[in-house]
Amino acid sequence: MHPLKGPNKVKLGIFSANADGGLAITDVAERWKARWDDNVTAAQIADRAGIEFMLPIARWAGFGGKNRVREWSFETFTWASALAALTSRIGIFMTVHVPLVHPLYAAKALATVDHVSHGRAGLNIVCGWNPKEFAMFGTPLVEKGYDQAAEWIAIIEKAYASDEPFDFDGSYYKLKGAVSRPASLQAPRPVTMNAAFGDPGRDFAAANCDYLFTTFTEIEGSEKHVQDIASRAAAKGRDVGAYTVCHVVCRQSQAEAEDYYERYAVTEADHEAVDIHMAGKKEFSQSHDAAAYDRYRKRFAGGAGSYPLVGTPERIVEEIAAISAKGYAGIALSFVNYTQELAFFCDRVLPLMREAGLRSD
């Protein structure tokens, strides 16, 4: 059984460890460099602790600034395959830009990771929002990207289900005698997720994915996103779980956590890169509430505009419980430095989550 289908009420994941900086846009000396050995260490810490998944971002160009933020990132199929071989129970996701990767290539690569991991692979389907990245490939952003994504995932599922070569005649793909073996171990395909805020993405997730990732600005009122995807999925006769993203600063005292958050996300933020990132997201992406760009600059430096979990282990568990009460099934977490901070989080926060009834193992 895939870890995201396990018994814990709140599933936890590690987000963006494959990319320089993780989600933080900062200049502190300990900022995440995303070296391979550090990725392995972080994944193995999470694996031993029972955290459910590793979720990478798909980045090709960075956001500039002093550190050329996120320009350094590992390609997610090869990253996932290697981590799958070095872990034993954690789910390993790949993040794929649909217009940049042919579905038959994706089918073969995804199945490979599913076999390497013995059924722990997952696929994060994205259509892209950054025209500068797509220009690197000589590929324009697709106007109706989720229409293309629907064909893309249909081809992958058909490739796994078909014993014989098949043809596909769509608007975006026209295939003759297509075949992809082996099929994934998971059927009809590995678990899928999509991070979407706008209507087209959520309609796609409702029809094609197992989980939707979304952001919110405040916990109060965030249930509207859970209710929205639930109603869209129900209309399709499906059940889609809602997940969110948070950046974490967990320390012994509240003051220590807040002081560090202020230092890395304000005083020593990479402000040029923050400006570039926010401007691009605001113009081309529908990933956040409109007000978030004006009200929460610190959150964009701290964790790409995600909700902050800042404080003592006890305070963080209170916040996670509040998020869970709104209907969220899980949270993908980022840290300034995963190897330096993750062990403390696992040692101190996970037992408190078990005491609170949020986790059973």
DAQUIVEN-V26590 format. One record per residue. N is the residue number from 1. RES is the residue in one letter. NEAR is the number of other C-alpha atoms within 8 Angstrom. Layout:
{{N,RES,NEAR} {N,RES,NEAR}}
This chain:
{{1,M,6} {2,H,10} {3,P,11} {4,L,8} {5,K,6} {6,G,7} {7,P,6} {8,N,9} {9,K,10} {10,V,11} {11,K,12} {12,L,11} {13,G,13} {14,I,12} {15,F,13} {16,S,11} {17,A,13} {18,N,13} {19,A,16} {20,D,13} {21,G,14} {22,G,16} {23,L,14} {24,A,14} {25,I,17} {26,T,14} {27,D,11} {28,V,8} {29,A,4} {30,E,6} {31,R,11} {32,W,10} {33,K,7} {34,A,14} {35,R,6} {36,W,6} {37,D,6} {38,D,9} {39,N,11} {40,V,10} {41,T,9} {42,A,11} {43,A,11} {44,Q,10} {45,I,10} {46,A,14} {47,D,13} {48,R,7} {49,A,7} {50,G,9} {51,I,11} {52,E,14} {53,F,13} {54,M,12} {55,L,14} {56,P,13} {57,I,10} {58,A,10} {59,R,9} {60,W,7} {61,A,8} {62,G,10} {63,F,12} {64,G,11} {65,G,11} {66,K,9} {67,N,7} {68,R,10} {69,V,14} {70,R,13} {71,E,13} {72,W,9} {73,S,12} {74,F,8} {75,E,7} {76,T,14} {77,F,11} {78,T,8} {79,W,10} {80,A,12} {81,S,12} {82,A,8} {83,L,11} {84,A,13} {85,A,9} {86,L,8} {87,T,10} {88,S,8} {89,R,9} {90,I,14} {91,G,13} {92,I,14} {93,F,14} {94,M,14} {95,T,14} {96,V,13} {97,H,11} {98,V,14} {99,P,11} {100,L,8} {101,V,9} {102,H,9} {103,P,11} {104,L,12} {105,Y,8} {106,A,10} {107,A,12} {108,K,12} {109,A,9} {110,L,14} {111,A,12} {112,T,11} {113,V,13} {114,D,16} {115,H,10} {116,V,10} {117,S,13} {118,H,7} {119,G,13} {120,R,15} {121,A,15} {122,G,13} {123,L,13} {124,N,12} {125,I,13} {126,V,10} {127,C,11} {128,G,7} {129,W,8} {130,N,11} {131,P,8} {132,K,7} {133,E,9} {134,F,11} {135,A,9} {136,M,7} {137,F,7} {138,G,6} {139,T,9} {140,P,7} {141,L,11} {142,V,6} {143,E,4} {144,K,6} {145,G,10} {146,Y,10} {147,D,7} {148,Q,12} {149,A,12} {150,A,10} {151,E,11} {152,W,12} {153,I,10} {154,A,8} {155,I,11} {156,I,13} {157,E,10} {158,K,8} {159,A,15} {160,Y,14} {161,A,8} {162,S,9} {163,D,4} {164,E,5} {165,P,8} {166,F,11} {167,D,9} {168,F,9} {169,D,7} {170,G,7} {171,S,6} {172,Y,6} {173,Y,9} {174,K,9} {175,L,9} {176,K,7} {177,G,7} {178,A,10} {179,V,10} {180,S,10} {181,R,7} {182,P,8} {183,A,10} {184,S,15} {185,L,11} {186,Q,9} {187,A,6} {188,P,8} {189,R,10} {190,P,15} {191,V,11} {192,T,12} {193,M,14} {194,N,13} {195,A,12} {196,A,12} {197,F,11} {198,G,8} {199,D,6} {200,P,7} {201,G,12} {202,R,13} {203,D,10} {204,F,12} {205,A,16} {206,A,15} {207,A,9} {208,N,9} {209,C,13} {210,D,11} {211,Y,12} {212,L,16} {213,F,12} {214,T,13} {215,T,11} {216,F,11} {217,T,10} {218,E,7} {219,I,10} {220,E,5} {221,G,6} {222,S,11} {223,E,10} {224,K,7} {225,H,9} {226,V,12} {227,Q,8} {228,D,8} {229,I,13} {230,A,12} {231,S,8} {232,R,11} {233,A,15} {234,A,9} {235,A,7} {236,K,8} {237,G,6} {238,R,9} {239,D,9} {240,V,13} {241,G,10} {242,A,15} {243,Y,13} {244,T,12} {245,V,12} {246,C,13} {247,H,14} {248,V,10} {249,V,14} {250,C,14} {251,R,10} {252,Q,9} {253,S,8} {254,Q,10} {255,A,7} {256,E,10} {257,A,15} {258,E,11} {259,D,8} {260,Y,9} {261,Y,12} {262,E,9} {263,R,10} {264,Y,13} {265,A,15} {266,V,10} {267,T,7} {268,E,10} {269,A,14} {270,D,13} {271,H,10} {272,E,9} {273,A,14} {274,V,14} {275,D,8} {276,I,10} {277,H,9} {278,M,10} {279,A,8} {280,G,10} {281,K,12} {282,K,10} {283,E,6} {284,F,8} {285,S,9} {286,Q,10} {287,S,11} {288,H,10} {289,D,9} {290,A,7} {291,A,6} {292,A,11} {293,Y,10} {294,D,7} {295,R,6} {296,Y,9} {297,R,10} {298,K,9} {299,R,13} {300,F,14} {301,A,18} {302,G,16} {303,G,15} {304,A,10} {305,G,13} {306,S,13} {307,Y,13} {308,P,11} {309,L,11} {310,V,13} {311,G,17} {312,T,12} {313,P,13} {314,E,9} {315,R,9} {316,I,13} {317,V,11} {318,E,8} {319,E,9} {320,I,8} {321,A,10} {322,A,9} {323,I,10} {324,S,11} {325,A,7} {326,K,10} {327,G,9} {328,Y,14} {329,A,11} {330,G,13} {331,I,13} {332,A,13} {333,L,12} {334,S,15} {335,F,13} {336,V,13} {337,N,10} {338,Y,11} {339,T,9} {340,Q,6} {341,E,11} {342,L,12} {343,A,9} {344,F,9} {345,F,11} {346,C,11} {347,D,8} {348,R,9} {349,V,13} {350,L,10} {351,P,9} {352,L,11} {353,M,11} {354,R,11} {355,E,8} {356,A,8} {357,G,8} {358,L,11} {359,R,14} {360,S,8} {361,D,5}}
